Amino acid sequence: MRKLNLKKTIIALMGTVILALGIFLILSETNGADPMSVFLQGVHLKTGLQIGTINQLLNGSILFLVFLLDRSSIGIASIIYVTCIGFFMNLFFAYLPYESAGGFLSIGATVCGVILIGIGAAVFLFADYGAGAVEGLMVYINRRTGLPLKGIRMVIDASFVGVGYLLGGVVGIGTIAGVLCVGPTIEGILNLLQKRSAKRVENQAGQEEWMGSEA
């Protein structure tokens, strides 16, 4: 387990909040759930457990698998991921008032939810403070096979959809958008964040070099 880093902890927490908000937004509409939530809905229908709680159990199981495959990817943020996404989901559903506007606005809200999921996952990965559950599995497969992150994510999401649908989860526009868009959004936002971070480091190094020459 890595030593506590406040900045990275905050970034990881931000990622989980954005992820939970995206899932909440999609499930509050009637256009079909994002891929993982199709599975969560199916399990909810079979067990009656809160969706956020099911999310915690699912992510905990996947993270344990990642730990067995590559324990070096597990860190403080991994625990944040497992516990906080489900916690914030339950919190949003309990206390955040939301009513669907219907029509095209409803579809737009669903797409926004899908994009938020991708952004949240990218922010979490950018913290580089330990892998999340699905993200950790995705990155592990990428390292072992060289396959693109977006392609791996699309396969994982499609698997959640298939099993979730058989369990009774709702499939619709949100599901299709999730399968097609979450992976590319993660890859695009993560690349953007990494480039901005590298540029910031480069600028700081240049400033330090200039100050040193002045001295």
N, C-alpha and C positions, 0 to 999 in steps of 0.2 A: 504494500500500500504506500502511495506516495505521500510526502509531507504536505501539510495543509498550505494551499496557496489561495489567498482570499480572492484575487482577481479572477483566477480560473474557476473558482467555486461559483462566483457571481455569474460569470458567463454561462456556465453549465446550468445553473438555476434558471437563467433567462431562457435558455433553449427549451427546458422542460415546460416552463410557463407557456411559451409560444406553441409548443406541441399540443399541450392540453387545451389551449384556446382554440386551435384549429380543429381538433377532434370534437370539442363542444359545439362549435359552430356548425359543423357538418351534421352531427347527430340531432341538432335542434331544427334542422330542415327535414324535408321528406323526399329528398332526391337520391337516396341511397348513401350508405356510409362509406368512409374511406376503407381501403382494404383490410387493415388490422381490425377496425371497428366492426366490419362485417362479421369477423370471427368472434369479437367480443360480444356482439349482439346475439349471435347464435348461442354462445355459452350462457349468456344472461337468460335467454329464453328457457334453457334447459335447467338452470340452477337457481335463478332468482337473485343471484348476487349482484351488487352494484357494478356497473361497467368499469368504474375506476379501480375497484378492488380486483376485478378479473384482470385488468391491465397490469396491476402490480404482480399478480401471481404468474401471468404469462411472461412478462419481462424478466421476472426472477428466474423462471425456468430456463429461458433462453440464455440469460447471462451466466447461469451455472454451466451450460453447455460451452459457451465461449471461454469460460474459466478453464474448463477441461482441455479445450483445444489450444488456447494461447493465453495463459494466465498473466503474461506481461502486459496485456491490454486492459487489465482490470485496475481501476483506481477509485479515488474518492467520488468522482463524477459518476462512476458506474452505480454506486449505491444511491446517489441522488436521482439518477435516471429511473431506477427500479421503484423507488419509494415516492418520488415527487410527481411524476406524470399522473399516476392514478389518484394521488391526493388532490392535486389541483383540478382534475376532472370532476371528482365528487364535490369539491368545493364550488366550482362553477355551476354545476347542475343544481346544487342546493340553494345558492344565494344570488346567482346572476340572472336577473330577469331578461327574458328574450322571447320575442314573438316573431314568427316567420312573416315576411311581407308578401310572400306568394309570388307567382309568376316569374318574370325574368330576374327580379331582385332576389328571389329565392335561389335561382340557379347561380347568380353572381355570388351570393353569400357562400354557396357550396364550393365554388371554385376558389374563393378567397380562403376558405377553410383548408382546402387541399394545399394551396400555396403556403399557408402558415405552417402546415405540418413539415413541408420541405425546408422552409426557412429555419424552423425550430431545430430540426435534426442537424442542419448545417452549422448553426450556431453552437450546438452542443459539441459536435465533432471539432469545431474550431478551438474550443477550450483546450483540447488535447490533454485531458486530465483523467483519462480512463474512458473506455468505450461504453456506450449504451448497449442495450440488449440486441435489437435488430441491427443497429448500426455497427456494433462490434462484430456481429456475424458477417455482415456485408463487407466490412473492411478486411476481415480475416480471409474470406473467399477471394477478394480482390488481390491480396498479397500472395495467396497460394496459386492462383490461376492466371492472374494478369487480366482478367475480364474487367470491362468498365463498370464503375460503381452503379451507373444508372441502369445498366442491363441486369446486374445482380439484384438490385432493389425491385425492379419490375417483376422478376421471377418470384422473389419472396412474397411480394404483394399479391401476385396472382394466386399463389398457394394459399394465402390467408383467405382470399375471396372464395376459392373453390370449397375449402373446408367449411368456412363460415356460412356459405349459401346452403350447403347440405344440412347445417344445423339450424337453419331458419333465419339467418341474417339477411338484412335488406340490401339488395343490389340495385344500383341505378346509375344516374349520371355522375354522382359523386364518386362512385366506385371506379367507373371508367376513367374519370379525370385523375383519380388517385393512382391507378396503375400506370397511366401514361405520363403523369406530370411530377409525382413526388421524387422519383429518382433523378430526372434532369434538373429539378429545382435544387436538390441537395448538392449535386455536382457543380452547378453554376454558381450558387451562393457561396459554397465552400471555397471554390477557386477564387472568387472575387475577394472574400475576406482574407485569404492567404496572400494574394497579390498586394492588397492594401497594407497588410501587416509587414510584408517584406519591403515595400516601398518606404514605410514609416521608419523601419530599422535602418534602411539605407540612408535616408535623410538625416537621421540622428547621428549616424556614423560620420557623414559628411560634415555636419555642424561641429562635431567634436574634433575632427581633423583640422577644420579651419580655425577653431579656437586655439588648438595646440600650436599651429603655425604662427598665430598672432603673438602667442606668449614667447 
